[in-house]
Amino acid sequence: MKTIIIVHGIGGGDVKTKSGFSGALKKNVLSGIETDQHSDCWKEAAWEGVNDTIDTHLRDVVLELVPAAKQVKRSDYAATKFGLLVFCGHYLKMLFNRGLRQRVPQVLDYLLDLPLYIGEPRGEAIRSIVRDVIEANPNSILVGHSLGSLICYDVLCQAQAKGNPLPVSALVTLGTPIGWMKGLDDPEYENVHPVPLTIPWINMYYPNDPVCLSKELDETKFSGVVNVLLNVTTGIGLASHTAYWKDTEVAQQIRKLANS
């Protein structure tokens, strides 16, 4: 079986917490294969660490701007209706501050992944991580989800344009934003120009996935791509965008390529 390299999309956490992010898909693809062979067959090109420093800085800024709310107890307030009202007000403030301190850094972590990738030098640093994993595992199957699929595509296009194609047997994209990201016609949002790929390329998508705009890639614009429409998921909105990891059809397609 060829080595399978997985590249994740946007998400929270850091380089340590990203370890094992593709566990559900790995379980389905490598079903029946001896566990001691999994490390040779499955590689995760986790690039989240590139943004760890800025994520930490933003979290520190939020924690400084939003003061920690003191624990509120009913016994600290008078046993009157007015005391109860004051207690409720302070309790709600405590919950609000806690929510801000916990959730705002997480939301920023998610929202900034795409603009940070588009910018330089972080974009090239992220591509370099994926490129290194590919070069260390020649003849591999490259699988990218969401932003990860854009990163994979850019890495391959960049190498192809330089006349030095990377040793990849096939590309699989899941829920990809390539269709609209490469159609913005603005150099600010396109750090790598598309070029025709010379390897098999399978693009899988759900008809209810908002990230890929619920549609296939234009085969006239993205030469060589083969679109695979998956059965609609039960997830709604962004929940459908993460369903690829557990989809058995996705796993079967990847396994078939790895065994070819």
TAGIDA-V623377 format. One line per field, one symbol per residue. psi: psi as a letter, one per 20 degrees, with the letter a starting at -180 (. if undefined). burial: b if it has 24 or more other ideal C-beta (glycine too) atoms within 12 Angstrom, else e. A space follows every 10 residues. Layout:
psi = ???
burial = ???
//
This chain:
psi = pqppppprbq raaahgiipj hkgggggggj pipphiihhh hppomojhhh jgghggghgh gghhhoqppq ppqhiiqqlr ghhhgggggh ghgghggggg hghghgghgg higghhghrq jhghhghhgg gghghimqkr pppppchhhg gggggggggg hjkmqqmphq pppplqjggh hjjilohhjn ipqqqpqjqp opopqqikoh hjkkrrqoih hnpiqopopq ppriqpcihh hiihhjphhg gggghgghi.
burial = bbbbbbbbbb bbbbeeebee bbeebbebbb eeeeeeeeee bbbbbbbbbb bbebbeebbe ebeeeeeeee eeeeeeeeee eeeeeeeeee eeeeeebeeb eeebbbebbb ebbbebbbee ebbebbbbbb bebbbebeeb bbbbbbbbbb bbbbbbbbbb eeeebbebbb bbbbbbbbbe bbeeeeeeee bbebeebebe bbbbbbebbe bbeebbbeee ebebbbbbeb eebeeeeeeb bbbbbbbebb bebbbebbee
//
